[in-house]
């Protein structure tokens, strides 16, 4: 088991309860200590009882699956945190860059844009020729 960081917690499953209740308390105690040591250090324990050793194999598989799942979740969160930090830091850089553009703002304030109205002539024909005969498919409209 590879753990780059020291683990500080372990997940116990309730489906372990029934098989563990059938073991002597000495074996249950050894398994409990083995689970904690394995989670903390990654060292595979040496158990005295063959029954406890067999139970350990089932428990170890479940622990490894839980640890792998947690490591994958932690990596996804780490990546999401990096992406969030990049977004946050880029916004700070943009805000920090705005004072550099202050010179442009001063120039624009000194030379405001002047709008000049330009007259646009409107040409509307007064007499529109209307054909004398209108085909039946067309509708004739009178122009006022």
N, C-alpha and C positions, 0 to 999 in steps of 0.2 A: 504494500500500500504506500503510495507516495502522498505525503502531505507537506506542502511547502511551508505551511504555517501551522503552529501548534493548535490543535483542536481543544476546545474548552467545554464541549458538550457531546452527548451521545443520545441516540434515539432508541428507546426500548419499545418493543412491540408486545401488545397484549396476547397475541397468539403464541407467544413463548411461555405464557403463564402455566397452561395445563401441563405441557411436558416437563417444565421445571419443577412443578409441585410433586411430580412422581419421583424426583431424584432426592437423595439424602441431602440435608442442609449443608453438609460439608462440600458436596459437589456444586450446589447452587452458589455457595460463597466463592468457590474457586472460579466459577463461570462469571460471576459478577465482577470479581477483581480482574479476570482476563479481559472482559469487555472493556473495562475502563482503561487498562494498560494498553490494549490494542488500539483503542481510539486515540489515546494520548500520544503513544510512541510509534505505533505501527508494528511493534514486535509481536510475533506469533507466540502465544504462551505454551508452556509445557505443562499439561495437566496430568495429575497422578492417576485418575480413574479413567478406564477406557470408555465408560458410559458418558462421563463429562467431556471426554475428547470427541466422542461422536456428536454430542449435542453442540459442542463448539463449532464443528464443521458447518452445521446448519445456521447457527447464529452468525458465524463469520461471513457466510455468503450474503446474508441479509444486511449485515453491517457494511460490507464493501459496496453493495448496491446503493445503500443510503448515502454513503460517503461520495460515491461517484455522482449521484444525482445532486447532492448539495454542491459539489465542486462545479458542476455544469451550471447550476443556478447562480452560484457566486460569480462565475466568469461572465455570464450574461449580464449580471448587474454591474460588474466592473466595466464592461464595454459600454453599457448604457450610460454609466457615470462619466466615462471619458467623452462620449458624444455630447452629453449635456454640458460638460465643462468646456468643450470646444465652442459650443454655441454661446455660452455665457461669456467666455473670454473674447470671442469675436465681437460681441456687442460692446464690451468694454473698450476694445480697441477702436471701434467705430466712434464711440462717444469721445474717446480721447483724441481722435483725429479731427473732430469738428473744430476745435480752436485753431488748428492750422488753416482752416478755410475762412477764418475771420477776415483776412485781408481781402478776399473776394467779396465778402459781405459789405465791407467798407467801401469798396469801389462801386458796387451796385447802389449803395445808399448815396454816394456822391454823384453818380450819373444815373438818375432814375430814367426809366424808359418814358418817352413822350409819345402819346398817341395823337395822331393827326387825323381829323375826320376827312374823308375823301368822298366827294359827292359821286354817286353812281347814277347815271341817267337811266330812266326807265322808259323804254320804248314800247308802246302798246299800239298796235295797228288799229286805226279807227274804222276803216272800211275793209271788211273781209269779203272777197267775192264768194257768192253762194252759187253753186251750179243750178241751172234752170230745171233740169230733170234729175230726179232722185230715184235711184233704183229701189225696188220694193224691199230689198233686204236692209237698206239703210234707213235710219230714222232721221228726219230733218228737224234741226233745232234752229230757232230764230236767234240771231245775235242782236243784242240790244245796243 
